[in-house]
């Protein structure tokens, strides 16, 4: 395998129901270039399921985000973990 930089995906749990894709992207942009940010919504109700995923263009952004002890968004402490590929 070549050692090229590839996107790293994070799981973000305990999201407030008011958080959308844009707000998730804007929050995590402080750690690096966000390739994709997605909140998971229930198809039948349209309401947030309370979790989402953030993809960084480089491992350094994901590392910076996971190294931070506490993430708070909309008054809730987020659960941020590296997503297994």
Secondary structure as UniProt FT lines:
FT   STRAND          8..13
FT   TURN            17..18
FT   HELIX           21..28
FT   HELIX           29..31
FT   STRAND          34..41
FT   TURN            43..45
FT   STRAND          48..56
FT   HELIX           59..67
FT   STRAND          72..73
FT   TURN            74..75
FT   STRAND          76..77
FT   STRAND          79..82
//
